[in-house]
Amino acid sequence: MIRSVLKGTGSALPKQVVSNAELAKRVDTSHDWIVERTGIHQRFIADETETTSTLAIDAARRAIEAAGVDAESIELIVLATSTPDQTFPASATIVQNALGCNGCIAFDVQAVCSGFLYAISVADAMLKAGQAKRALVIGAETFSRILDWEDRTTCVLFGDGAGAMLLDAEDNGEDGPGILASRLHADGAHNELLYVDGGPSTTQTVGHLRMQGREVFRHAVKNLASVLGEVLDDAGKQPSDIDWVVPHQANRRILDATAKKLGLPLEKVVVTVKDHANTSAASVPLAFDVAWRDGRIKSGDLVMLEAMGGGFTWGASLLRV
């Protein structure tokens, strides 16, 4: 049984930390207002020297180092991002060139906050199909570039960052490590609830993020609880079997509500939104790396990854570490 087995993780954050108090100097908000509604205390914002690809490269190098492998051995790079360095070529090729594994498969995936779930599912399928033996999956964003810094309902929610996982195709037994099951969904009927009001083919500009927060919250709780149930059914597992849930870090209230709907104790949910805010496609691998490196997630643990983002898109993957 070929499975995609986790070998190393890494993450990267910009140098600049922006607290709620600092944001309150720019827009009509306050630390208490932001914390009460989101659980966010601070976020990291890229400066002019930092881009999506530079963050992705740093996270990738740390994952490669943690795995103890040579970058030249990577045969597949899938980079999830909605904020690429350029319209084209793919930012994954910039990462590839920096790592020195030129010639391998490299492309971007765009599914907004669900991007990493889409990327890891694509990589898993390609590894199982024999198209590669070693894959680097990255989520990286500089959402600060597409925020309207005069809109207090959105600009307080997001930050920049990157996370990466290195996966190997291995022939394991039924109880061995690796990705056990994944499910992905999309529903384009809700485009107007979370989108960017620009693009090359429409306005020829980047545009700014727009969101109807209450509606997004309602769909998020319902969709995430549903897809987690699907993945558990596919893997033949129960919620009580899960050691850790690593969710997309959008809003503390969404995390709490989803855990409650599934009957999962909050102690099993990795929460980093307080320190990083919403880093979109970087959110899940960044949170996983934090929990792996601080010792919460251990070898042998059963970990559920899940996310929902604009589109709407949503998905989940169950991983035996």
JOZIUR-V342714 format. One record per pair of residues at least 4 apart in sequence whose C-alpha atoms are under 7 Angstrom apart, sorted by the first residue. I is the first residue (numbers start at 1). J is the second residue. Records with the same first field share a line. If there is no record, write none. Layout:
# JOZIUR-V342714
I->J  J
This chain:
# JOZIUR-V342714
1->171  172  173
2->128  169  170  171  172
3->128  169  170  171  172  178  179
4->124  127  167  168  169  170  178  179
5->167  168  169  170  177  178  179
6->165  166  167  168  178  321
7->67  166  167  168
8->63  64  66  67  165  166
9->62  63  66  164  165  166  289
10->59  60  62  63  163  164  165  289
11->59  62  162  163  164  286  289
12->55  58  59  161  162  163
13->44  55  160  161  162
14->44  45  46  160  161
16->44  45  46
17->42  43  44  45
18->22  42  43  44  45
19->23  41  42  43
20->24  30  31  41  42
21->25  30  31
23->27
24->28  29  30
27->150  152
28->152
29->33  152
30->34
31->35
32->36
33->37
34->38  39  40
35->39  40  41
38->251  252  253
39->251  252  273  274
40->273  274  275  277
41->274  275
42->274  275  276  277
43->159  275  276  277
44->159  160  276
45->144  159  160
46->50  51  142  160
50->54  55
51->55  85  142
52->56  83  84  85  140  141  142
53->57  85  91  94  95
54->58
55->59  140  161  162
56->60  95  138  140  162
57->61  95
58->62
59->63  162  163  164
60->64  164
61->65
62->66
63->67  164  165  166
64->68  69  71  166
65->69
71->99  100  101
72->100  101
74->101  134  135  136
75->104  105  132  133  134  135
76->104  105  106  132  134  135  136
77->92  105  106  107  135  136  137
78->92  106  107  108  109  119  123  136  137  138
79->92  107  108  109  119  137  138  139
80->108  109  110  115  116  119  138  139  140  281
81->108  109  110  112  115  139  140  141  281
82->110  112  141
83->141  142  143
84->91
85->91
90->107  108
91->95  108
92->96  106  107  108
93->97  106  107
94->98
95->99
96->100  101  102
97->101  102
109->115  119
110->115
111->115  118  313
112->280  281  309  310
113->280  281  307  308  309  310
114->118  281  307  308  309  313  314  315
115->119  281
116->120  138  139  281
117->121  306  307  315  316  317
118->122  184
119->123  137
120->124  137
121->125  182
122->126
123->127  135
124->128
125->129
126->130  131  132
127->131  132  133  169
128->169
133->168  169
134->167  168  169
135->166  167  168
136->165  166  167
137->164  165  166
138->163  164  165
139->162  163  164  281  282  285
140->161  162  163  281  282
141->160  161  162  279  280  281  282
142->160  161
143->147  158  159  160
144->159  160
146->207  208  209
147->155  208  209
148->155  208  209
149->155
151->155
152->156
157->277  278
158->277  278  279
159->276  277  278  279
160->279
161->279  282
162->282  286
163->282  285  286
164->285
172->176
177->320  321
178->319  320  321
179->318  319  320
180->235  318  319
181->231  234  235  317  318
182->231  316  317  318
183->227  231  315  316  317
184->314  315  316
185->313  314  315
186->311  312  313  314
187->311  312  313
188->311  312
190->311  312
191->195  310  311  312
193->211  212  215  216
194->210  211  212  310
195->209  210  211  310
196->207  208  209  210
197->207  208  209
198->202  203  204  205  206  207  208
199->203  204  205  206  207
200->204  205
212->216
213->217
214->218
215->219
216->220
217->221  254
218->222
219->223
220->224  308
221->225  254  257  258
222->226
223->227
224->228  258  308
225->229  258  261  262
226->230
227->231  315  316
228->232  316
229->233
230->234
231->235  316  317  318
232->236  237  238
233->237
237->241
239->264
242->302  303
243->268  301  302  303
244->268  269  270  302  303  304
245->268  269  270  303  304  305
246->269  270  284  287  288  304  305  306
247->284  305  306  307
248->283  284  306  307
249->271  272  273  277  278  283
250->273  277  278
251->255  273
252->256  273
253->257
254->258
255->259
256->260  266
257->261
258->262
259->263  264  265  266
260->264
270->287  291
272->276  287
273->277  278
278->283
279->283
282->286
283->287
284->288  305
285->289
286->290
287->291
288->292
289->293
290->294
291->295  296  297
292->296  297  298
297->301
299->321
300->320  321
301->320  321
302->319  320  321
303->318  319  320
304->316  317  318  319
305->316  317  318
306->315  316  317
307->314  315  316
308->313  314  315
309->313  314
